[in-house]
Amino acid sequence: MTMFQGFRTVACAVALAASASSIASAEGGFPAAAFGNTEGCHYAKTGESSGADVFFLLNTEAITTAASYCAFSKPPQLNGTAYTATVDCEEEGQKAEPQDITITPSVDGTAMTVTFSDGTNWGPLPKCE
């Protein structure tokens, strides 16, 4: 192996590691960024709801919609190529049983899809700017 080939190998490894770490937080591996539709991202930035009927926001604490709030009982854990977690949801003031979910990042890491154990999907939710 020439020095140039060795440099290329190291450069590729560093680029892959940087790419993976840009989507994951240092703590539990779950992204520190917020993901959502336009209204959800507005809420993430301002803390103010626009009152929209269609509202999705995923962050390190919970998944929030116009009608429900699903808090993580513990941080989502990476399990292969997706994250798994249990959420405690409230919908319009009514508490539901804890549910297992899967959060799947897009291939390029710019969006997340939330899948509930009953097959319901929310997303893909793009990363908030």
Contacts in CASP RR format, 6 or more apart in sequence:
PFRMAT RR
TARGET T0000
AUTHOR 0000-0000-0000
METHOD contacts of the structure
MODEL  1
MTMFQGFRTVACAVALAASASSIASAEGGFPAAAFGNTEGCHYAKTGESS
GADVFFLLNTEAITTAASYCAFSKPPQLNGTAYTATVDCEEEGQKAEPQD
ITITPSVDGTAMTVTFSDGTNWGPLPKCE
23 31 0 8 1.000
23 33 0 8 1.000
23 105 0 8 1.000
23 109 0 8 1.000
24 30 0 8 1.000
24 31 0 8 1.000
24 78 0 8 1.000
25 31 0 8 1.000
25 32 0 8 1.000
25 60 0 8 1.000
27 75 0 8 1.000
28 75 0 8 1.000
28 77 0 8 1.000
28 78 0 8 1.000
29 78 0 8 1.000
30 60 0 8 1.000
30 75 0 8 1.000
30 76 0 8 1.000
30 77 0 8 1.000
30 78 0 8 1.000
30 83 0 8 1.000
30 103 0 8 1.000
31 60 0 8 1.000
31 105 0 8 1.000
31 112 0 8 1.000
31 127 0 8 1.000
32 60 0 8 1.000
33 59 0 8 1.000
33 127 0 8 1.000
33 128 0 8 1.000
34 40 0 8 1.000
34 41 0 8 1.000
34 44 0 8 1.000
34 57 0 8 1.000
34 58 0 8 1.000
34 59 0 8 1.000
34 127 0 8 1.000
34 128 0 8 1.000
35 57 0 8 1.000
35 58 0 8 1.000
35 59 0 8 1.000
35 111 0 8 1.000
35 112 0 8 1.000
35 125 0 8 1.000
35 126 0 8 1.000
35 127 0 8 1.000
35 128 0 8 1.000
36 44 0 8 1.000
36 56 0 8 1.000
36 57 0 8 1.000
36 58 0 8 1.000
36 125 0 8 1.000
36 126 0 8 1.000
36 127 0 8 1.000
36 128 0 8 1.000
37 54 0 8 1.000
37 55 0 8 1.000
37 56 0 8 1.000
37 125 0 8 1.000
37 126 0 8 1.000
39 49 0 8 1.000
39 50 0 8 1.000
39 51 0 8 1.000
39 52 0 8 1.000
39 54 0 8 1.000
39 55 0 8 1.000
39 56 0 8 1.000
39 66 0 8 1.000
40 55 0 8 1.000
40 56 0 8 1.000
40 57 0 8 1.000
40 64 0 8 1.000
40 128 0 8 1.000
41 57 0 8 1.000
41 128 0 8 1.000
41 129 0 8 1.000
42 48 0 8 1.000
42 50 0 8 1.000
43 49 0 8 1.000
43 50 0 8 1.000
43 55 0 8 1.000
43 57 0 8 1.000
43 64 0 8 1.000
44 57 0 8 1.000
44 59 0 8 1.000
44 128 0 8 1.000
45 128 0 8 1.000
49 55 0 8 1.000
51 66 0 8 1.000
52 66 0 8 1.000
53 66 0 8 1.000
54 66 0 8 1.000
55 64 0 8 1.000
55 65 0 8 1.000
55 66 0 8 1.000
56 63 0 8 1.000
56 64 0 8 1.000
56 65 0 8 1.000
56 122 0 8 1.000
56 123 0 8 1.000
56 125 0 8 1.000
57 63 0 8 1.000
57 64 0 8 1.000
57 65 0 8 1.000
57 125 0 8 1.000
58 64 0 8 1.000
58 103 0 8 1.000
58 112 0 8 1.000
58 114 0 8 1.000
58 122 0 8 1.000
58 125 0 8 1.000
60 72 0 8 1.000
60 75 0 8 1.000
61 71 0 8 1.000
61 72 0 8 1.000
62 69 0 8 1.000
62 70 0 8 1.000
62 71 0 8 1.000
62 72 0 8 1.000
62 87 0 8 1.000
63 69 0 8 1.000
63 70 0 8 1.000
63 87 0 8 1.000
63 101 0 8 1.000
63 114 0 8 1.000
63 122 0 8 1.000
64 70 0 8 1.000
65 122 0 8 1.000
67 91 0 8 1.000
67 92 0 8 1.000
68 89 0 8 1.000
68 90 0 8 1.000
68 91 0 8 1.000
68 92 0 8 1.000
69 89 0 8 1.000
69 90 0 8 1.000
70 87 0 8 1.000
70 88 0 8 1.000
70 89 0 8 1.000
70 90 0 8 1.000
70 99 0 8 1.000
70 101 0 8 1.000
71 87 0 8 1.000
71 88 0 8 1.000
71 89 0 8 1.000
72 85 0 8 1.000
72 86 0 8 1.000
72 87 0 8 1.000
73 85 0 8 1.000
73 86 0 8 1.000
73 87 0 8 1.000
73 88 0 8 1.000
73 98 0 8 1.000
74 85 0 8 1.000
74 86 0 8 1.000
75 85 0 8 1.000
76 83 0 8 1.000
76 84 0 8 1.000
76 85 0 8 1.000
76 103 0 8 1.000
77 83 0 8 1.000
77 84 0 8 1.000
77 85 0 8 1.000
81 104 0 8 1.000
81 105 0 8 1.000
82 102 0 8 1.000
82 103 0 8 1.000
82 104 0 8 1.000
82 105 0 8 1.000
83 102 0 8 1.000
83 103 0 8 1.000
83 104 0 8 1.000
83 105 0 8 1.000
84 100 0 8 1.000
84 101 0 8 1.000
84 102 0 8 1.000
84 103 0 8 1.000
85 100 0 8 1.000
85 101 0 8 1.000
85 103 0 8 1.000
86 98 0 8 1.000
86 99 0 8 1.000
86 100 0 8 1.000
86 101 0 8 1.000
87 98 0 8 1.000
87 99 0 8 1.000
87 101 0 8 1.000
88 95 0 8 1.000
88 96 0 8 1.000
88 98 0 8 1.000
89 95 0 8 1.000
89 96 0 8 1.000
89 99 0 8 1.000
90 96 0 8 1.000
99 116 0 8 1.000
99 117 0 8 1.000
99 118 0 8 1.000
100 116 0 8 1.000
100 117 0 8 1.000
101 114 0 8 1.000
101 115 0 8 1.000
101 116 0 8 1.000
101 117 0 8 1.000
102 114 0 8 1.000
102 115 0 8 1.000
103 112 0 8 1.000
103 113 0 8 1.000
103 114 0 8 1.000
103 115 0 8 1.000
104 112 0 8 1.000
104 113 0 8 1.000
104 115 0 8 1.000
105 111 0 8 1.000
105 112 0 8 1.000
106 112 0 8 1.000
106 113 0 8 1.000
106 124 0 8 1.000
109 127 0 8 1.000
110 126 0 8 1.000
110 127 0 8 1.000
111 123 0 8 1.000
111 124 0 8 1.000
111 125 0 8 1.000
111 126 0 8 1.000
111 127 0 8 1.000
112 123 0 8 1.000
112 124 0 8 1.000
112 125 0 8 1.000
112 127 0 8 1.000
113 121 0 8 1.000
113 122 0 8 1.000
113 123 0 8 1.000
113 124 0 8 1.000
113 125 0 8 1.000
114 121 0 8 1.000
114 122 0 8 1.000
114 123 0 8 1.000
114 125 0 8 1.000
115 121 0 8 1.000
115 122 0 8 1.000
116 122 0 8 1.000
END
